[in-house]
Amino acid sequence: MTRALSILQGRFGRVALLDMDTSLVDHAHPHYHLIFKASGPDQNFVVEGQTVPLRSDTLVAVNSWQQHAYEHSRGAERTLFLALYIEPGWLAQADRHFVSCAEPGFFPQAGIAITGEIDRLRAGVVRRMADPSQGHDELQELILDLCLNVAYGFSDWRERAAGLHRPRGVSDYRIGRALRHIRESAAEAVDLDQVARVSGLSRPHFNHLFRSCTGVSPRVYVNALRVETAVGRLRQYDNEIGSISEELGFSAQSNFTRFFQQHTGTSPNQYRRVLAQVG
């Protein structure tokens, strides 16, 4: 079973050190996502249908709302991952060059070669994540330096700054209506047939139009919001796991636990147990 060794959460988003031996289903995040291998055998991610290797000399960069999955090699040993889920607004506030980092295509390539400086920063973050007794201030500085190094070196910020990038937004009012409805119901079991009806579309047309506007399927979008809602609830220690499961519309706590594990790699109980919050 995959184990979360430590999770740090703050204004930057969250960073997790994960000892992985299980796969993750196709999913997405409102964050942009950087994944490093810390130790163990090489593995593969699948980003929008393309296999992207994760090795000691490469990282995987996933844009905000970009669909991806993790496929643990059958029979392979455990691999230790450093996973960063970065709030785009935090990076944009840290450096104005990255005001568009939440838009599609911020990282043109999912597979990125690790430079010497990125490798040094990765090692520093892993070392401090593995030792919770150390202070968090320097760790936050390392996380920022790591994100800035990757963004400056491998995003398309230059093209965006020069006005060569055309941002993609939700251009269909019916999908805009659907998104508002989904967000209002994010803490429940969303009925996508009903959302399609609210949008005035047939379900097949709704599915096609939703993906073309957002880059992900309706189900992946809804599941991402449910995961983020669960993460927010888990930060509040007076919320029982069973109560969170009920609030999210799961018929049994075991179903919620399975769902959370398939999307994050760890159980809700373990997530809460290793979570440290900053600021």
C-alpha positions in Angstrom: 0.0 0.0 0.0 1.2 3.5 -0.8 2.3 5.5 2.2 2.4 9.2 2.7 5.5 10.0 4.7 4.9 13.7 5.1 2.5 16.4 3.7 3.1 20.1 4.1 0.2 22.5 3.3 0.2 26.3 3.1 -0.5 29.3 0.8 1.7 27.6 -1.8 -0.6 24.6 -2.0 0.7 21.4 -0.7 3.8 19.2 -1.1 3.9 15.5 -0.3 6.5 12.8 0.1 4.9 9.6 -1.1 6.2 6.1 -0.9 4.3 4.6 -3.9 3.6 1.1 -4.9 0.0 1.5 -6.4 -1.3 3.3 -9.5 -3.5 6.4 -9.5 -6.6 6.8 -11.7 -6.9 9.4 -14.5 -7.4 12.7 -12.6 -6.6 16.4 -12.7 -5.9 19.3 -10.3 -6.7 23.0 -10.2 -3.0 23.4 -9.2 -0.1 22.9 -11.5 1.8 19.8 -10.5 5.5 18.9 -10.4 6.5 15.3 -9.7 10.1 14.2 -8.9 11.5 10.8 -8.2 13.4 10.8 -4.9 14.5 7.1 -4.9 13.5 3.7 -6.2 13.0 2.4 -9.7 11.9 4.5 -12.7 8.2 4.9 -13.3 5.8 6.3 -15.9 3.1 8.8 -15.8 0.5 9.2 -18.6 -0.3 12.9 -19.4 -3.2 13.4 -21.8 -2.6 9.9 -23.3 1.2 10.3 -23.7 3.6 8.2 -21.6 6.1 10.4 -19.7 9.0 8.7 -17.9 9.9 9.7 -14.4 13.6 9.2 -13.7 16.4 10.6 -11.5 17.3 13.0 -14.4 13.7 14.0 -15.4 10.6 15.4 -13.7 7.0 15.4 -14.8 5.2 18.8 -15.1 1.4 18.7 -15.3 -0.5 21.9 -16.1 -3.5 23.1 -14.2 -6.6 21.0 -15.1 -4.5 18.7 -17.3 -5.6 15.1 -17.2 -3.0 12.5 -16.1 -2.5 9.2 -14.4 0.2 7.2 -12.7 1.0 3.6 -13.7 3.1 1.7 -11.2 5.1 -0.9 -13.0 3.8 -4.3 -12.2 6.0 -6.2 -9.7 8.3 -3.2 -9.3 9.7 -2.0 -6.0 8.4 1.0 -4.2 9.3 4.5 -5.6 9.6 7.5 -3.4 8.0 10.6 -5.0 8.2 14.3 -4.2 4.9 15.7 -5.4 4.2 19.5 -5.5 0.6 20.8 -6.0 1.2 24.5 -6.5 -1.4 27.2 -6.3 -1.0 29.3 -9.4 -1.9 32.5 -7.6 0.9 32.0 -5.1 3.5 31.6 -7.9 2.0 34.6 -9.8 2.3 36.7 -6.6 5.9 35.6 -6.1 6.9 36.6 -9.6 4.7 38.6 -12.1 6.2 36.8 -15.0 4.0 33.8 -14.1 0.6 35.5 -13.9 -0.7 33.1 -16.6 0.6 29.9 -15.0 -3.0 28.6 -14.4 -3.7 28.7 -18.2 -3.4 25.6 -20.4 0.0 24.9 -21.9 2.0 26.8 -19.3 4.5 23.9 -19.5 4.6 23.0 -23.2 6.2 19.6 -22.4 5.3 17.2 -19.6 8.8 15.6 -19.5 11.5 18.0 -18.3 15.3 17.4 -17.9 16.6 18.1 -14.4 19.4 20.6 -14.2 22.1 20.6 -11.6 20.4 23.5 -9.7 16.9 21.8 -9.8 18.6 18.6 -8.5 20.1 20.4 -5.6 16.8 22.1 -4.7 14.9 18.8 -5.0 17.4 17.1 -2.7 17.0 19.9 -0.2 13.1 19.7 -0.2 13.2 15.9 0.1 15.6 16.0 3.0 13.5 18.6 4.9 10.2 16.8 4.1 11.7 13.6 5.5 12.5 15.3 8.8 9.4 17.0 10.3 11.4 18.2 13.3 13.1 20.9 11.1 11.6 24.3 10.8 9.3 25.1 7.9 10.5 28.6 6.9 13.6 27.4 5.0 11.5 24.6 3.5 9.1 27.1 2.0 12.0 29.1 0.6 13.3 25.9 -1.0 9.9 25.1 -2.5 9.6 28.6 -4.0 13.2 28.4 -5.4 12.4 25.0 -6.9 9.2 26.2 -8.6 10.9 29.3 -9.9 13.8 27.4 -11.4 11.5 24.9 -13.2 9.1 27.7 -14.4 11.9 30.0 -15.7 13.7 27.2 -17.4 10.9 25.2 -19.0 7.6 27.1 -19.1 6.5 29.4 -22.0 6.5 32.5 -19.9 8.6 34.4 -22.5 6.0 33.8 -25.3 3.2 34.8 -22.9 5.1 38.0 -21.9 5.6 38.8 -25.5 1.9 38.4 -26.2 2.4 35.4 -28.4 0.2 33.1 -26.3 -3.6 33.2 -26.7 -5.3 32.1 -23.5 -8.0 29.6 -23.7 -11.1 30.2 -21.6 -14.6 28.8 -21.3 -16.1 30.3 -24.5 -19.5 28.6 -24.4 -22.1 30.1 -22.0 -23.7 26.7 -21.5 -20.5 25.2 -20.1 -20.1 28.3 -18.0 -23.5 27.6 -16.5 -22.6 23.9 -16.0 -19.4 24.9 -14.2 -21.3 27.2 -11.8 -23.8 24.4 -11.1 -20.9 21.9 -10.4 -19.1 24.3 -8.1 -22.2 25.0 -6.1 -22.7 21.2 -5.7 -19.0 20.2 -5.3 -19.6 18.9 -1.8 -22.2 16.4 -3.0 -22.5 13.5 -5.5 -23.0 15.6 -8.6 -25.5 14.2 -11.2 -23.9 14.9 -14.5 -27.1 14.0 -16.4 -28.8 16.8 -14.5 -25.9 19.2 -15.2 -26.3 18.4 -18.9 -30.0 19.2 -18.7 -29.3 22.4 -16.8 -27.0 23.3 -19.6 -29.6 22.6 -22.3 -27.5 19.9 -23.9 -27.7 16.2 -24.5 -25.2 14.2 -22.5 -22.9 13.2 -25.4 -22.9 16.9 -26.7 -22.3 18.1 -23.1 -19.4 15.7 -22.6 -17.7 16.8 -25.9 -18.3 20.5 -25.3 -17.1 20.4 -21.7 -13.8 18.7 -22.6 -13.2 21.1 -25.5 -13.7 24.1 -23.2 -11.9 22.9 -20.0 -9.5 20.2 -21.3 -10.9 17.5 -19.0 -14.0 15.3 -18.9 -16.9 16.3 -16.7 -16.3 13.4 -14.4 -12.6 14.2 -13.9 -13.5 17.8 -13.2 -16.1 16.8 -10.6 -13.8 14.3 -8.9 -11.0 16.9 -8.7 -13.4 19.3 -6.8 -14.5 16.5 -4.5 -10.8 15.7 -3.7 -10.0 19.3 -3.0 -13.2 19.6 -0.8 -12.1 16.5 1.1 -8.6 17.9 1.6 -10.0 21.1 3.0 -12.2 19.1 5.4 -9.3 17.0 6.5 -7.4 20.1 7.6 -10.1 20.7 10.2 -9.4 18.1 12.8 -12.9 18.3 14.4 -14.3 16.8 11.2 -14.7 13.0 11.5 -13.8 11.0 8.4 -17.3 9.4 8.4 -18.9 12.9 8.4 -16.7 14.0 5.5 -17.7 10.9 3.6 -21.4 11.7 4.1 -21.0 15.4 3.2 -19.4 14.4 -0.1 -22.3 12.1 -0.9 -20.6 8.7 -0.5 -22.8 5.8 0.5 -20.2 4.3 2.7 -16.9 5.5 4.3 -15.0 2.7 2.6 -16.1 4.1 -0.8 -14.8 7.5 0.2 -11.5 6.0 1.4 -11.1 4.1 -1.9 -11.9 7.2 -3.9 -9.4 9.3 -2.0 -6.6 6.7 -2.3 -7.2 6.3 -6.0 -6.7 10.1 -6.5 -4.0 11.0 -3.9 -2.3 7.7 -3.2 -3.0 7.8 0.5 -6.0 7.2 2.8 -7.9 10.1 4.5 -6.7 8.9 7.9 -3.1 8.7 6.9 -3.3 12.0 5.1 -4.5 13.7 8.2 -2.0 11.9 10.4 1.1 13.2 8.5 -0.3 16.6 7.5 1.6 19.7 8.7 0.1 23.2 8.1 2.1 26.4 7.6 0.6 29.9 8.1 
